Amino acid sequence: MSQQDPAVSETVTVSDVQQLLKKKDEIEAQIKAYYEMLEDQKGVGMNEPLVDVEGYPRADVDVYQVRTARHNIICLQNDHKALMKEVEQALHQLHAREKEKREKDEAEAHTVARSQSEAPPLPFARVNAITPGSPASMSGLQVDDEIVAFGSVNMHNYQSLQNIATVVQHSEGRPVSLTVLRGGERMHLGLTPKRWTGKGLLGCNIVPLQR
């Protein structure tokens, strides 16, 4: 066959396969037409003799037409066989490439999910005021510290400042671990909410970070 085998190409597409299948249908239609032509010739098939008992060409059939039809059927059947092999190779390559793309997409999605889970959490609140002598001041907390974690509260479960207030109320007299960003550097502090001469249990003001 003169047509280049698209299965050899690395860029075989669905359109290529559709073209091959279209050609397959055309060949099958031609084969059917030649078989019908043989059927019209007194039901002569592919193997019936074209000579009479005395060895002369049969007079009841068009011998030339029958021979031509038989020859074309054999050629078309060979073409059909080769074409089906091309279709099989093209489909195999198409499916292999789709599988490879699917696995690559899944791997990329997994990598993104892993990098997101491994990425350090971002701050969700900021300290904008600290009273001298307060528990917050004694812990080393400073104005403009950005809070990454306040006890169990972090960017993943933070909804409002009430989350921090709840932790403070349940941790009176016990140290709470804090993670803050100060000048781009991550720091860990321990803050113990407790009653002191000033207002509240911390002595600082915390505001949400606007993103």
C-alpha angles and dihedrals in degrees: 000000000000096000113100114246105250089201087072089061119086089217099060108155138193086258090058090053091047090053091051092049090049090053089048090055090049092051092048090051090051092049090049091050092052091048089052088050090055089047089056089055096076090292093297110171132188097290110031114117118258095205130072127239090277093053097254123131110270113260095205096066137048096249094190092051092048093049091048091049092048092048092049092047091054092048092046092048089054090049089048092052092050091046093052088053089053091049091050092049093046093049091047091052092044092052092044091053092047090050091048091049091048092050091047091050091048091049091049091048089050091049092050092048091048093048090049092050092046095045112105112256117257125239117264103186141029135216108234101170138024127185114223113249093021125128088255091053092047091052092060095251113153137199112271093025107145113222115230096168132009106187105299094347118102139148091281096059102021114119105155142343086271087078090063092043090055092052091048093050092050094045103053108149093008127096117253119205115235130192115197139174112229116180090339092307121116115231135181121218138175117225123184113202108218143146114272138160092283136061123296130355098284110033095220138095121234125193130188118258111245111224 
